[in-house]
Amino acid sequence: MHKEAKLIDEDLPKPRARLVTPPLDPLGVAELQTYIAELQQEIIRAEREIARKQDHRSAADNVFRRE
C-alpha cells in the first residue's frame, strides 16, 4: 500500500518579507520626515531595479527576435 506524503509547515514556501511599517502615532514631525525620505529612497531603489530588469528583458527579446 502506498503512503501519501504529508506536507508539514517546513515544506511550504515561506511568504516573502515585506516592508515592516512602524506605528506612526509616536513619531514626531522630524521622525516622520526622515521616514518619508527613507521610503522615497526605497522607491527609487525599486524603480531602478525595475528599469534594470526591463532593459535586460528588452535585450533578451532583441537577441531572440524573429524576423
C-alpha positions in Angstrom: 0.0 0.0 0.0 1.3 3.5 -1.0 1.6 6.0 1.8 0.7 9.6 0.9 3.3 12.2 1.5 2.0 14.7 4.0 3.2 18.3 3.8 4.3 19.9 7.0 4.8 23.6 7.6 8.5 23.3 6.9 7.8 22.1 3.4 5.6 25.0 2.4 7.1 28.0 0.8 7.7 30.9 3.1 6.0 34.2 2.4 8.3 37.0 1.1 9.3 39.6 3.7 7.7 42.9 3.1 8.4 46.3 4.4 7.7 46.5 8.1 5.8 49.7 8.8 6.2 51.2 12.2 3.3 52.8 14.1 3.2 56.5 13.1 1.5 57.9 16.2 4.6 58.0 18.5 6.8 59.6 15.8 7.4 63.4 15.8 7.4 65.5 12.7 11.1 65.3 12.1 11.0 61.5 12.5 8.1 61.3 10.1 10.0 63.4 7.5 13.0 61.1 7.9 10.8 58.0 7.5 9.3 59.6 4.3 12.8 60.2 3.0 13.8 56.6 3.7 10.7 55.4 1.9 11.4 57.6 -1.1 14.9 56.2 -1.3 13.5 52.7 -1.2 11.0 53.6 -4.1 13.9 54.9 -6.1 15.9 51.7 -5.5 12.9 49.6 -6.6 12.3 51.7 -9.7 16.0 51.3 -10.7 15.6 47.5 -10.3 12.5 47.5 -12.4 14.3 49.5 -15.1 17.3 47.2 -15.0 15.1 44.1 -15.4 13.1 45.7 -18.2 16.4 46.6 -20.0 17.6 43.1 -19.5 14.3 41.7 -20.9 14.4 44.1 -23.9 18.0 43.0 -24.7 17.0 39.3 -24.5 13.9 40.0 -26.7 16.2 41.7 -29.3 18.5 38.7 -29.3 15.7 36.2 -29.9 13.5 38.4 -32.1 12.4 36.5 -35.2 12.2 38.4 -38.4 
